[in-house]
Every structure is written in C-alpha cells, then in structure tokens.
Amino acid sequence: MRKRSLTISGHRTSIALEPAFWDALERMAASRGLTVPQLIARIDEERAEPNLSSSLRVAILGWALSERL
C-alpha cells in the first residue's frame, strides 16, 4: 500500500492504495486532462460507496475495462 496526502475539494485527506492503482489513477487523470486530485474530487462527488478508496478502485476498474473495448 502507498499512502498519499492530498487536498480534495478544499480539505486534506489521506488515501491508501496499492501502487498499481496509483499508476492507473495517474493514467486515468491524464487521459481526461485532469490532475489526480481533480479526478479524485470528481469521483468523490459522484460516489455511492461510503469508502473513498473503494470508490477509486471501482472507478479505475470501470475506466480500464472501457479502455480495452
């Protein structure tokens, strides 16, 4: 696990994800012309899951699957 501290929507938070998920999150953000904190803020706003780390993993999975179609 790799933990990062970020400012999301004006508040500081720490997120722990496996390195492969951080790498995918960086690629996902770049593909959308966003910074990683901007992308996380968007996912945070739209999430139905109470856990942000889980929501990020699900969003990354959905993006990865759509990229392969």
C-alpha contacts under 8 A as a table, 3 or more apart, distances in Angstrom:
res1	aa1	res2	aa2	distance
1	M	16	A	6.02
1	M	17	L	5.29
1	M	18	E	4.39
1	M	19	P	6.49
2	R	16	A	5.42
2	R	17	L	5.50
2	R	18	E	5.75
2	R	19	P	6.05
3	K	14	S	6.53
3	K	15	I	5.46
3	K	16	A	4.09
3	K	17	L	6.45
4	R	14	S	5.45
4	R	15	I	5.46
4	R	16	A	6.46
5	S	12	R	6.87
5	S	13	T	5.61
5	S	14	S	4.21
5	S	15	I	6.46
6	L	12	R	5.61
6	L	13	T	5.53
6	L	14	S	6.21
6	L	15	I	7.84
6	L	37	P	6.66
7	T	10	G	5.89
7	T	11	H	5.21
7	T	12	R	4.31
7	T	13	T	6.22
7	T	37	P	6.85
8	I	11	H	5.41
8	I	12	R	6.28
8	I	13	T	7.03
8	I	37	P	5.96
8	I	38	Q	7.33
8	I	40	I	7.17
8	I	41	A	5.47
9	S	41	A	6.10
15	I	52	L	7.90
15	I	53	S	6.51
16	A	53	S	6.92
17	L	21	F	6.13
17	L	22	W	6.48
17	L	53	S	6.83
18	E	21	F	5.41
18	E	22	W	6.61
19	P	22	W	5.08
19	P	23	D	6.21
20	A	23	D	5.10
20	A	24	A	6.20
21	F	24	A	4.98
21	F	25	L	5.94
21	F	57	R	6.92
21	F	60	I	7.38
22	W	25	L	4.98
22	W	26	E	6.20
23	D	26	E	5.21
23	D	27	R	6.43
24	A	27	R	5.06
24	A	28	M	5.97
24	A	60	I	6.77
25	L	28	M	4.95
25	L	29	A	6.06
25	L	36	V	6.84
25	L	60	I	6.53
26	E	29	A	5.19
26	E	30	A	6.17
26	E	35	T	7.82
26	E	36	V	6.00
27	R	30	A	5.07
27	R	31	S	6.09
28	M	31	S	5.17
28	M	32	R	6.54
28	M	60	I	7.38
28	M	63	W	7.23
29	A	32	R	5.24
29	A	33	G	6.17
29	A	34	L	4.90
29	A	35	T	5.74
29	A	36	V	5.55
29	A	39	L	5.85
30	A	33	G	4.97
30	A	34	L	5.81
30	A	35	T	6.95
31	S	34	L	7.69
34	L	38	Q	5.92
34	L	39	L	6.09
35	T	38	Q	5.16
35	T	39	L	6.26
36	V	39	L	5.13
36	V	40	I	6.12
37	P	40	I	5.06
37	P	41	A	6.06
38	Q	41	A	5.09
38	Q	42	R	6.38
39	L	42	R	5.17
39	L	43	I	6.30
40	I	43	I	5.05
40	I	44	D	5.90
40	I	56	L	7.35
41	A	44	D	4.92
41	A	45	E	6.18
42	R	45	E	5.16
42	R	46	E	6.39
43	I	46	E	5.24
43	I	47	R	5.86
43	I	55	S	7.26
43	I	56	L	6.90
43	I	59	A	7.38
44	D	47	R	5.39
44	D	52	L	6.58
44	D	55	S	7.67
47	R	50	P	7.55
47	R	52	L	7.74
47	R	55	S	6.25
48	A	55	S	7.81
49	E	52	L	7.11
49	E	54	S	7.16
49	E	55	S	5.89
50	P	55	S	7.90
51	N	54	S	5.41
51	N	55	S	6.31
52	L	55	S	4.96
52	L	56	L	6.13
53	S	56	L	5.10
53	S	57	R	6.35
54	S	57	R	5.13
54	S	58	V	6.26
55	S	58	V	5.13
55	S	59	A	6.10
56	L	59	A	5.08
56	L	60	I	6.07
57	R	60	I	5.11
57	R	61	L	6.13
58	V	61	L	5.07
58	V	62	G	6.21
59	A	62	G	5.14
59	A	63	W	6.17
60	I	63	W	5.06
60	I	64	A	6.00
61	L	64	A	5.07
61	L	65	L	6.09
62	G	65	L	5.21
62	G	66	S	6.18
63	W	66	S	5.15
63	W	67	E	6.13
64	A	67	E	5.12
64	A	68	R	6.54
65	L	68	R	5.33
65	L	69	L	6.71
66	S	69	L	5.34
